Amino acid sequence: MPRSYKKFLHMHESVTGATVKRQKSRALELGDWAMKTQLMDIPYQTDVKIIEVKFTNKVKFAANENWSTVTSRLRALAQDTYHRSLSLDRRIC
């Protein structure tokens, strides 16, 4: 690992008290990035999911995949709510 990364990680860890868990880390391959050059022995991925949001190296695919997930969940929630048999006072609230 180049010296500048070691210095940055050391500074980050000393300021925040957090440590970078290399085993759990993923690097997202972007554009024409040379995947041969690994930093910190972290494997490169073509897609990464962070807090239920999928990031990919192709912007179009990431947008389509994230929005299709959101719309399908919203559709299921709306159908569930529509099919419930609620009394009149519950429907008003």
N, C-alpha and C positions, 0 to 999 in steps of 0.2 A: 504494500500500500504506500503510495507516495507520501512524502513527509507532510505536505499541506493538509491532506485528509486526516492524518493522525493528529495534527495540531488542532484542526477544527473539531474533531470528535472529543479530544481531551478538553477543549474549552467549553464545548456544549455540555459535556458531562459534569464538569466542575461548576458551571453556572446553574444548570437546571436540577442537578442531582439525579438525572435519568441516565440510563445506559442504553446504547443501541444493541438490540438483540439480533445479531446477524443471522441466527438460525430462522428467525421469524420474518426477516426482511426480504423484500422482493424488489428488483429493479425493473422498471418498465422500459422496454426497448422502444425508442422513438426515432422516426425518420431513418436516416442512413447511419445511425450510430454503430460503431464497430463493436459488435458483441464479443469479439475476441478479448477485448481489454476489460476484464472484470475488476471492479473496485470492491475491496473488502470481502472478496469471495462470496458475493451475493449473486445468486442465479438470475439471469434475465428472463423475463416473461413477456409474452405478447399481450396479455391482459391481466389486470389486477383488480380485485374487488376490495373496496375500502368503505366500510359502513354502508353496505348494500348498494353502493354506486360502483358500476363497472367502468374501469378505465382501460382503453385499448390503444394500440398504436395506430389505429385507423379511426379518425374522428367520426366519420359517417356511421360506422358500425356501433360505436359507443353510444352515440345519440339515439339511434334506432333501438338498440337493446335496452337502454335505460328507460326510454319512454314507453316501450311496449310493456315492460314490467310494471311501471306505474299505472298505465291505463288499464291493464288487466286486473290489477289489485283493486283499483277504483271501481271498475265494472262489477267485480264480484261483491264488493261492499254495497254498492247501490242495489244490486239484485237481491242480496240478503235482506237489506232494509225494506225493499219493496214487497217482498214475499212474507214479511212478518205480519201476523194478525194482531194488531194492536187495538185497544179500546179507543174510543173517541178522545178521551182526555190525554192519552199517551201520544196520539197522532198530532195533537195541537202543539205540544211542547217541543 
